[in-house]
Amino acid sequence: MEKILIIGCKRAMNEVCIGCSRCLVAFNRREGKFGDYPKDAQILGLLSCGDCPGSTIVTRLAQVKLWNSPMQEVPTRVHISPCITDHCPHADEITAKIKNKAGIKVISGTHEYIPEKIFAGP
């Protein structure tokens, strides 16, 4: 069974995407980058990068492993959310750190729910 860890931008997760609902909706609907996952796949967690410039991401990944080891829950895939891949000036560095240390498949992206306009008029 796939166990998915989603990594997002701390600032976006706290201020913009409250609850990261778009990533979770895409997963539940199996849309976007989650389209090929079977029904029994699960979200193991949502993790922030730790804040700019993502210098604590490796430590945070180690904490996920440590905190979940008593429950024998280990991620099998990591998804890096659009708030990092599409909007973060440190995206390449953060992605490289994750790929170098995760030891599992790392996928850039989660959903494609980007609104064209904030206020749509008649």
N, C-alpha and C positions, 0 to 999 in steps of 0.2 A: 504494500500500500504506500502510495506517495504521501509524504508529510512535507508540507510547503511552508517555508519561512519567507515572509515578505519584508523587505527592507526599504524604508522610506526616509525622506528628509525630516529631520527633527522639527525644523521650523514650520514646514508645510503641515506635518502631522498635528502639530499643536495649534496652529493658527489658521490654516486654510482648509484642510481636508478633514476636519473634526471627525474622528472615528474611522477615518480612512474608508468610508463606506463604498466609494467607487471601486476600490480594489476588491473588497469583499463581495460586492454585488457581481462583479465580473467573474469572480471565482464561483459563486453560487450558481450563476447562469452558464458557466463554462464558456465564457466569451473572451475575446482578446487572446492574450497569451496563455489563458487557461483552457482553451478550446479542446485540447487533446487529452485532458485528464479524465480518468474514469470516475464514475459516481462515488467510489469509495475513497477517493483522495480527500485529504483533510488539510486545513490550515493549522499549522503548529503554532504560529505566532506572527505578530507584527513587531518589528524591531526598527527603531530609528537609527540613523547613522551615528548619532551621538552629538551632533552639531558640527558646524564648519570648523575645520575642513575635512571632517570625517576621520580624524586621527585616532579615535577610539573604537573604530568599527571592528578591528580584530579582537580587541578585548571583549567587546560586546558579543561577538560570535562565540568566544570561549565561555562567556557567562551563560549563553543559551545552552551550550552543551553541559555545563556544570549543573545548572538549575534543573534541567530536564532529565539528567542521568538517573536520579532515583526512581523516576517513573518509566524509564527505558523508552523515552520519546526522543527521537533524533531526526532532524530534518533530512530529507532525501533530495530536495531541490530548494534553491534560493531564487526568488524573483526580486529584481531591483525595480522599484516603482517609478512611474513617469516623473514624479516630483524630483527624483534624482536624475534619471536618464535624459529627460528632456529639458530640465530647468536649472540644474546645479552646475556652477562653474568648476566644481571639484569632482564631477561625475566620473571622468576617466580614471582618476586616482583612486576613488572609492571603489569603483568596479574592479580595478586591477587588484587591490588589496583583498577584496572578497574572493575573487577567482583564485588568487595565490594561496589563500589560507583555508577556504571552505572545504575543499576535498570532495565536493559534490557538484553537480551541474548547476551553473548559474545562468539565469535567463534575464535578459534586459527587457523590462516591460511587464505590465499587468493588464491594463485596460486601455481603451481608446475613447473614453467618455470625456472628450474635451469640448466644452460648449463653444459654438461659433460666436455667439453674442451673449452678453450678460443680460441685457434687457431687450427683449424682442417686442416691438410695437406692432400695432395692426397694419 
